[in-house]
Amino acid sequence: MVLELVQIIEDEPEQAWLLEHAFQKAGYRTKITFDGITGLDVVRRLKPALVILDIMLPELDGYGLCRFLRKDPATRHIPIIMVTALTDNIHQVLPQALGADDLVMKPFRLAEIIERGTHLIQQNRVRKCVAPVLA
């Protein structure tokens, strides 16, 4: 069985490596990128099962990256969990308005983000199976 890929786009290396370790321990393959432009390229190329996306990124912020992923028919179905340490109300509403599937506030419990990510991957898998049947 091929392990599903989780793309982590996070500019803080320690945070990225913690996420990588936790997702690998949960049975996923991972790929880390540290800026938005590289992250966008990798997601378009590899089509991961889940994207963990920090809002504050160099080159292209998480909001812009989320917008690009949702506009592209090849990536619009990929679940996105945005993560942020920003506490203003706008940063708690805007991710879902842009199409993110979930928002997790830093600091977060690794078990929580793994659980949410696994749930989104499973939901997406079911949606892919049911869509052709309903068409």
C-alpha positions as CSV (number, residue, x, y, z in Angstrom):
1,M,0.0,0.0,0.0
2,V,1.4,3.4,-1.0
3,L,1.4,5.9,1.9
4,E,-0.5,9.1,1.3
5,L,1.5,12.3,1.0
6,V,1.0,15.3,3.3
7,Q,2.6,18.5,2.0
8,I,3.7,20.8,4.9
9,I,4.3,24.4,3.9
10,E,5.8,26.1,6.9
11,D,8.6,28.7,7.1
12,E,9.6,27.8,10.7
13,P,11.9,24.8,10.4
14,E,11.3,23.5,13.9
15,Q,7.5,23.7,13.4
16,A,7.8,22.0,10.0
17,W,9.9,19.1,11.4
18,L,7.6,18.6,14.3
19,L,4.7,18.3,11.9
20,E,6.7,16.0,9.6
21,H,7.6,13.7,12.4
22,A,4.0,13.5,13.7
23,F,2.5,12.8,10.3
24,Q,5.2,10.2,9.5
25,K,4.6,8.5,12.9
26,A,0.8,8.4,12.0
27,G,1.7,6.5,8.7
28,Y,2.0,9.3,6.1
29,R,4.7,10.3,3.7
30,T,5.6,14.0,4.0
31,K,7.2,16.7,2.0
32,I,8.3,20.1,3.5
33,T,8.6,23.4,1.7
34,F,9.5,26.6,3.4
35,D,8.0,29.3,1.2
36,G,4.8,29.8,-0.8
37,I,6.1,29.7,-4.3
38,T,8.0,26.4,-3.9
39,G,5.0,25.0,-2.0
40,L,2.6,25.9,-4.8
41,D,4.9,24.2,-7.4
42,V,5.3,21.0,-5.3
43,V,1.5,20.8,-4.6
44,R,0.8,21.2,-8.3
45,R,3.4,18.5,-9.2
46,L,2.8,15.9,-6.5
47,K,-1.0,16.3,-5.8
48,P,-0.7,15.4,-2.1
49,A,-3.6,14.0,0.0
50,L,-3.4,17.0,2.4
51,V,-1.8,20.4,2.6
52,I,-0.8,21.9,5.9
53,L,-0.4,25.6,5.1
54,D,1.0,28.3,7.3
55,I,-0.5,31.8,6.7
56,M,2.6,33.8,7.1
57,L,5.1,32.6,4.4
58,P,7.8,34.3,2.4
59,E,7.4,34.8,-1.4
60,L,3.7,34.0,-1.4
61,D,1.6,34.0,1.7
62,G,-0.8,31.2,2.7
63,Y,-3.8,33.2,1.6
64,G,-2.5,33.7,-1.9
65,L,-1.4,30.1,-2.1
66,C,-4.8,28.8,-1.0
67,R,-6.5,31.0,-3.6
68,F,-4.3,29.6,-6.4
69,L,-4.9,26.0,-5.3
70,R,-8.7,26.5,-5.1
71,K,-8.8,28.1,-8.6
72,D,-6.8,25.3,-10.3
73,P,-9.1,22.3,-11.3
74,A,-6.1,19.9,-10.7
75,T,-5.7,21.0,-7.0
76,R,-9.1,22.4,-5.9
77,H,-10.1,19.0,-4.3
78,I,-7.0,18.7,-2.1
79,P,-7.9,19.3,1.6
80,I,-6.1,22.3,3.2
81,I,-5.5,23.0,6.9
82,M,-4.2,26.5,7.5
83,V,-2.2,27.2,10.6
84,T,-1.5,30.5,12.2
85,A,-0.4,32.3,15.3
86,L,-2.3,35.4,14.2
87,T,-5.1,36.1,16.6
88,D,-7.1,38.9,14.9
89,N,-10.7,37.9,14.0
90,I,-10.0,38.4,10.3
91,H,-7.4,35.7,10.4
92,Q,-9.9,33.3,11.9
93,V,-12.5,33.9,9.2
94,L,-10.5,34.5,6.0
95,P,-9.0,31.0,5.6
96,Q,-12.4,29.3,5.2
97,A,-13.7,32.2,3.1
98,L,-10.8,31.4,0.7
99,G,-11.6,27.7,0.6
100,A,-9.5,26.2,3.4
101,D,-11.1,23.1,4.9
102,D,-9.9,23.9,8.5
103,L,-7.9,26.3,10.6
104,V,-5.7,25.5,13.5
105,M,-4.3,28.1,15.8
106,K,-0.7,28.0,17.0
107,P,0.3,26.6,19.4
108,F,-1.5,23.4,18.6
109,R,-1.5,19.9,19.8
110,L,0.1,17.6,17.2
111,A,-2.5,14.9,17.9
112,E,-5.2,17.3,17.1
113,I,-3.8,18.3,13.7
114,I,-3.1,14.7,12.8
115,E,-6.7,13.8,13.7
116,R,-8.2,16.7,11.7
117,G,-5.9,15.9,8.8
118,T,-6.8,12.2,8.8
119,H,-10.5,13.1,8.9
120,L,-10.1,15.4,5.9
121,I,-8.2,12.8,3.9
122,Q,-10.8,10.2,4.6
123,Q,-13.6,12.6,3.7
124,N,-11.9,13.4,0.4
125,R,-11.4,9.7,-0.4
126,V,-15.1,9.0,0.1
127,R,-16.0,12.1,-1.9
128,K,-13.9,10.8,-4.8
129,C,-15.5,7.4,-4.7
130,V,-19.1,8.7,-4.5
131,A,-18.8,11.5,-7.1
132,P,-18.5,9.1,-10.2
133,V,-21.4,7.1,-8.9
134,L,-23.6,10.2,-8.6
135,A,-22.6,11.5,-12.0
